[in-house]
């Protein structure tokens, strides 16, 4: 199934929340007697209410309504004006990953319960399907359950895993994984990190230590630091993200559990507020239910007429 098909499927709970209401607003805005005029205040207010209710967030909503309200229509439909502005939000933060030295090291960070460990397993499976040879590093040594869960996912994906005893130094496990990856030709190294230790300060210090070890072993590593956010928590996820951004050097987002939310607009809020690209989205519980994010098709999934 295409990304658009997966997005439509995962956003099925959002359909009534956004699509049907937006259809009504667009139908009125594009009536023949209004098409040649600037968009009126009533339409902008209706759009604002819709976007807020879809968890798109105050800042992103304000940007969209101001832009749409000011832009000349030039024959464009109201739907296309809105979609175009939303695409601009995603385009502004779209930054490709640069990997000059191999193996690529990808840290996966986030609070416990977001789907972080599951995401590592799904990402390994996705990358293997793309012809790569990922190696999983179980660096969340503070939770025995996390290591056991990763071993199950690694087996399902058919990839190697490096682990250590519970309570071991996470940075030492990362060192071992990178050394193993170099020796066996594995690339990338996918590192599952702790989501909680005893205090937040200790957690951030541990992430900084892991980054130092990775950089020492592979210049420029970690090239990718993915923050896993739970789509079902909405705007609270944005607050969570800020705690990790500085210490972990986050440069991309994985939006997990998108299929479980009725407010699928949160992806836009994250991109706008955090100025970070969304790399992947989780659209289900299966091993194949992690897909690379496509902004254009995501916008089509939210605002396409008559699914």
C-alpha positions as CSV (number, residue, x, y, z in Angstrom):
1,X,0.0,0.0,0.0
2,X,1.3,3.5,-0.8
3,X,2.1,6.0,1.9
4,X,-1.1,7.9,1.1
5,X,-3.1,4.8,1.5
6,X,-1.4,4.0,4.9
7,X,-2.0,7.6,6.0
8,X,-5.6,7.5,5.0
9,X,-6.0,4.3,6.9
10,X,-4.2,5.5,10.0
11,X,-6.1,8.8,10.0
12,X,-9.5,7.2,9.7
13,X,-10.4,8.4,13.2
14,X,-9.5,11.9,12.1
15,X,-11.8,11.9,9.1
16,X,-14.9,13.1,10.8
17,X,-12.9,15.5,12.9
18,X,-11.3,17.3,9.9
19,X,-12.3,16.1,6.5
20,X,-16.1,16.5,6.6
21,X,-16.0,19.8,8.4
22,X,-13.3,21.1,6.1
23,X,-15.4,20.1,3.0
24,X,-18.2,22.3,4.2
25,X,-16.0,25.3,4.8
26,X,-14.3,24.9,1.4
27,X,-17.6,24.4,-0.4
28,X,-18.9,27.8,1.0
29,X,-15.6,29.6,0.4
30,X,-15.5,28.4,-3.2
31,X,-19.1,29.3,-4.1
32,X,-19.2,31.1,-7.5
33,X,-20.1,34.5,-5.9
34,X,-17.1,34.2,-3.5
35,X,-14.5,32.7,-5.7
36,X,-13.3,36.1,-7.1
37,X,-13.1,37.8,-3.7
38,X,-10.7,37.7,-0.9
39,X,-11.5,35.1,1.7
40,X,-13.9,36.6,4.3
41,X,-13.5,36.8,8.0
42,X,-16.2,34.2,8.7
43,X,-14.4,31.6,6.6
44,X,-11.1,32.3,8.3
45,X,-12.6,32.0,11.8
46,X,-14.2,28.7,10.8
47,X,-10.8,27.4,9.5
48,X,-9.1,28.6,12.7
49,X,-11.6,26.6,14.9
50,X,-11.2,23.5,12.7
51,X,-7.4,23.6,12.9
52,X,-7.3,24.1,16.6
53,X,-9.7,21.2,17.1
54,X,-7.5,19.0,15.0
55,X,-4.5,19.5,17.4
56,X,-2.6,21.6,14.9
57,X,-1.7,24.0,17.7
58,X,-2.1,27.7,18.2
59,X,1.2,28.8,16.6
60,X,0.8,26.7,13.4
61,X,-2.9,27.6,13.2
62,X,-2.1,31.3,13.5
63,X,0.5,31.1,10.7
64,X,-1.9,29.3,8.4
65,X,-4.9,31.5,8.8
66,X,-2.8,34.7,8.5
67,X,-1.2,33.5,5.3
68,X,-4.4,32.2,3.7
69,X,-6.3,35.3,4.7
70,X,-3.7,37.6,3.0
71,X,-2.9,35.6,-0.1
72,X,-4.7,36.7,-3.4
73,X,-6.8,33.8,-4.7
74,X,-5.9,34.2,-8.3
75,X,-8.5,31.6,-9.2
76,X,-7.1,29.0,-6.7
77,X,-9.5,27.0,-4.6
78,X,-9.7,27.6,-0.8
79,X,-8.7,23.9,-0.3
80,X,-5.5,24.4,-2.4
81,X,-4.6,27.6,-0.6
82,X,-4.7,25.9,2.8
83,X,-2.9,22.8,1.6
84,X,-0.2,24.9,0.0
85,X,0.5,26.8,3.2
86,X,0.7,23.6,5.3
87,X,3.2,22.2,2.8
88,X,5.3,25.3,3.3
89,X,5.5,24.5,7.0
90,X,6.9,21.1,6.4
91,X,9.2,22.3,3.6
92,X,10.8,24.9,5.9
93,X,12.1,22.2,8.2
94,X,12.9,19.4,5.7
95,X,16.7,18.7,6.1
96,X,18.3,15.6,4.8
97,X,20.7,13.6,6.9
98,X,24.4,13.8,5.9
99,X,26.6,10.8,6.6
100,X,30.3,11.3,5.8
101,X,31.6,8.5,8.0
102,X,30.2,5.0,8.4
103,X,28.7,3.2,10.1
104,X,25.8,5.6,10.6
105,X,24.8,5.8,14.2
106,X,21.2,6.6,14.9
107,X,20.1,7.3,18.5
108,X,16.4,6.8,19.3
109,X,15.3,8.8,22.3
110,X,12.1,9.7,24.1
111,X,10.2,9.1,27.3
112,X,9.1,5.6,28.2
113,X,5.7,4.7,26.9
114,X,5.9,6.5,23.6
115,X,6.7,3.4,21.6
116,X,10.5,4.1,21.5
117,X,11.7,0.5,21.8
118,X,9.1,-0.8,19.4
119,X,10.1,1.9,16.9
120,X,13.7,0.7,17.0
121,X,12.6,-2.8,16.0
122,X,10.3,-1.6,13.2
123,X,13.0,0.8,11.9
124,X,15.4,-2.1,11.7
125,X,12.9,-4.1,9.7
126,X,12.2,-1.1,7.4
127,X,15.9,-0.4,6.7
128,X,16.6,-4.1,6.1
129,X,13.9,-4.1,3.5
130,X,15.6,-1.2,1.8
131,X,18.8,-3.4,1.5
132,X,20.7,-2.1,4.5
133,X,22.2,-4.2,7.3
134,X,21.1,-2.6,10.6
135,X,22.5,-3.6,14.0
136,X,20.4,-2.9,17.1
137,X,22.1,-1.7,20.2
138,X,20.1,-2.2,23.5
139,X,21.5,0.7,25.5
140,X,18.4,1.1,27.7
141,X,20.1,-1.1,30.3
142,X,17.9,0.3,33.1
143,X,14.9,-1.7,32.0
144,X,15.4,-5.4,31.6
145,X,12.0,-5.5,29.8
146,X,13.3,-3.1,27.1
147,X,16.2,-5.4,26.3
148,X,14.0,-8.4,26.2
149,X,11.5,-6.6,24.0
150,X,14.3,-5.5,21.6
151,X,15.6,-9.1,21.3
152,X,12.1,-10.2,20.2
153,X,12.0,-7.4,17.6
154,X,15.5,-8.1,16.4
155,X,14.6,-11.8,15.9
156,X,11.4,-10.9,14.0
157,X,13.3,-8.4,11.8
158,X,16.2,-10.8,11.3
159,X,18.9,-8.4,12.4
160,X,21.8,-8.7,15.0
161,X,21.6,-7.1,18.4
162,X,24.2,-6.1,21.0
163,X,23.2,-6.1,24.6
164,X,24.7,-6.2,28.1
165,X,23.6,-7.1,31.6
166,X,21.0,-5.0,33.3
167,X,22.5,-2.0,34.9
168,X,25.6,-1.9,32.6
169,X,26.9,1.4,31.4
170,X,24.8,2.4,28.4
171,X,27.7,4.2,26.7
172,X,29.9,1.0,27.0
173,X,27.1,-0.9,25.2
174,X,27.1,1.7,22.4
175,X,30.9,1.4,22.2
176,X,30.6,-2.4,21.8
177,X,27.8,-2.1,19.2
178,X,29.8,0.3,17.1
179,X,32.9,-1.9,17.3
180,X,30.8,-4.9,16.3
181,X,29.2,-3.0,13.5
182,X,32.6,-2.0,12.1
183,X,33.9,-5.6,12.3
184,X,30.8,-7.2,10.7
185,X,30.0,-4.5,8.2
186,X,26.7,-3.5,9.8
187,X,25.2,-0.1,9.0
188,X,23.4,1.7,10.5
189,X,23.7,1.1,14.3
190,X,20.3,1.7,15.9
191,X,20.6,2.7,19.5
192,X,17.7,2.3,21.9
193,X,18.3,4.7,24.8
194,X,16.7,5.0,28.2
195,X,13.6,7.1,28.5
196,X,13.9,7.5,32.2
197,X,16.6,7.0,34.8
198,X,16.4,8.2,38.4
199,X,16.3,11.9,37.6
200,X,16.0,13.9,34.4
201,X,19.4,15.4,34.9
202,X,21.0,11.9,35.0
203,X,19.1,10.9,31.9
204,X,20.4,13.9,29.9
205,X,23.9,13.4,31.2
206,X,23.7,9.8,30.0
207,X,22.6,10.9,26.5
208,X,25.4,13.3,26.3
209,X,27.9,10.6,27.3
210,X,26.5,8.3,24.6
211,X,26.9,11.0,22.0
212,X,30.5,11.6,23.0
213,X,31.4,7.9,22.7
214,X,29.7,7.6,19.3
215,X,31.5,10.7,18.0
216,X,34.8,9.4,19.2
217,X,34.3,6.1,17.4
218,X,32.8,7.5,14.2
219,X,33.5,11.1,13.4
220,X,30.2,13.0,13.0
221,X,28.2,10.4,14.8
222,X,25.5,10.2,15.9
223,X,24.4,11.5,12.5
224,X,20.8,11.0,13.3
225,X,19.0,11.4,16.6
226,X,15.3,10.5,16.4
227,X,12.9,11.6,19.0
228,X,9.8,9.3,19.3
229,X,6.6,11.1,20.2
230,X,3.3,9.6,20.9
231,X,0.7,11.1,18.6
232,X,-2.1,10.4,21.0
233,X,-0.8,12.8,23.6
234,X,-1.0,15.7,21.2
235,X,0.4,19.1,22.4
236,X,1.9,17.4,25.5
237,X,4.3,15.7,23.1
238,X,5.7,19.1,22.0
239,X,6.5,19.9,25.6
240,X,8.2,16.5,26.1
241,X,10.3,17.1,23.0
242,X,11.9,20.3,24.2
243,X,13.5,18.4,27.1
244,X,15.4,16.2,24.8
245,X,16.3,18.6,22.0
246,X,19.4,20.2,23.5
247,X,20.9,17.4,25.4
248,X,20.3,14.7,22.8
249,X,20.8,16.9,19.7
250,X,17.6,15.7,18.1
251,X,17.4,16.3,14.4
252,X,14.3,14.3,13.5
253,X,11.0,13.1,14.8
254,X,9.2,9.7,14.7
255,X,5.5,10.2,15.3
256,X,4.3,6.9,16.8
257,X,0.7,5.7,17.2
258,X,-0.7,8.0,14.5
259,X,-3.4,5.5,13.9
260,X,-4.6,5.8,17.5
261,X,-5.4,9.5,17.5
262,X,-8.5,11.3,16.4
263,X,-6.5,14.5,16.0
264,X,-4.0,13.7,13.3
265,X,-3.0,17.3,12.8
266,X,-0.4,17.0,15.5
267,X,2.3,16.3,13.0
268,X,1.9,19.9,11.7
269,X,2.2,21.3,15.2
270,X,5.4,19.4,15.8
271,X,7.0,20.5,12.6
272,X,6.0,24.2,13.1
273,X,6.8,24.5,16.8
274,X,9.9,22.4,17.1
275,X,11.4,23.3,13.6
276,X,12.2,19.6,13.1
277,X,11.4,17.3,10.2
278,X,9.2,14.2,10.8
279,X,11.2,11.2,9.4
280,X,8.8,8.4,10.1
281,X,5.3,7.7,11.3
282,X,3.8,4.7,13.0
283,X,0.5,3.6,11.5
284,X,-0.2,0.4,13.3
285,X,1.2,-2.3,15.7
286,X,2.8,-4.6,13.1
287,X,6.4,-4.9,12.2
288,X,5.7,-3.3,8.8
289,X,3.7,-0.4,10.3
290,X,6.5,2.2,10.4
291,X,6.7,4.2,7.2
292,X,8.9,7.2,5.9
293,X,7.0,10.4,6.3
294,X,5.8,12.1,3.1
295,X,4.6,15.6,3.8
296,X,2.7,16.1,0.5
297,X,0.7,12.9,0.9
298,X,0.1,13.6,4.6
299,X,-1.5,16.9,3.6
300,X,-3.5,15.1,0.9
301,X,-4.6,12.6,3.5
302,X,-5.9,15.3,5.8
303,X,-7.6,17.5,3.3
304,X,-8.3,15.4,0.2
305,X,-11.9,15.8,-0.9
306,X,-14.3,12.8,-0.6
307,X,-12.1,9.9,0.5
